[in-house]
Amino acid sequence: MRALVKDFREFLMRGNLVDMAVGIVIGIAFAALVTALVKDLITPIIAALAGKHDFSALSFTIHGSRFLYGDFINAVLAFVSIAAAVFYFVVKPVNALTARLQKEPADDVRACPECLSAIPRAASRCAFCTTEVAPA
């Protein structure tokens, strides 16, 4: 029984699981923030331009069934806002940072003809497979 509890505790304390849990909590908070932004700021601006003051009240009825397409419009706006925020505030900066940190291959390096490892251009022997190579 103690082994099961110990294994379960180790599972819970793994770095990946804790990181994932933190990411989910932050994601939920971020979604609530963007939903509030859409509901309280973006929807009223679009509604002012379109002449409607509240999209959530938009609906139509067919044979007694009520279709709330205004709520759908709000959900689409929230989705697009979340996607745009993630793209511009997470994806673009991470891509820019990755490109900045990415090292270009040095000009003084060549491939070993035997194992294709990167070796200095002036080397006479490969450090990885010890094959003799002609200096370039």
Residue, then its C-alpha position, 0 to 999 in steps of 0.5 A: m500500500r505504501a508503494l502505491v501511495k509513494d508511486f502516486r505522490e511521485f506521479l503528482m510531483r513530476g515536473n511535466l504534470v505540475d507544469m501542465a496543471v499550471g498551464i491549464v489554470i493560467g489558460i482558464a484565467f486567460a480565457a475568462l479575461v478575454t471573454a470579459l474583454v469581448k463581452d464588455l468592450i469588443t461586443p459593444i463597439i461592434a454593436a455600436l457600429a451595427g446598431k445592436h447593443d447586445f448580441s446575446a439577445l439576438s435570436f429567432t424562433i422556428h416551430g417553437s424552438r428558439f435559436l440564440y445566434g447572438d450567443f454564438i456571435n459572442a463565442v466566435l468573437a471570444f475565440v477569435s480574440i483568444a486566438a489573436a492574443v495567443f498568436y501575437f503575445v505568445v507565438k510571435p515572441v517565442n518565434a522571434l526569440t527562437a530565431r534570435l537564439q538560433k546559431e548559424p552554422a560556422d563556415d569553418v566546419r565541414a562534414c566528415p565523409e565517413c560519419l557526416s559529423a561536423i568537424p573543423r575544416a582544418a582537421s585531419r582526423c574526425a573526432f567522432c569516428t577517428t577516420e583520417v580526412a584530408p584537410a580542406 
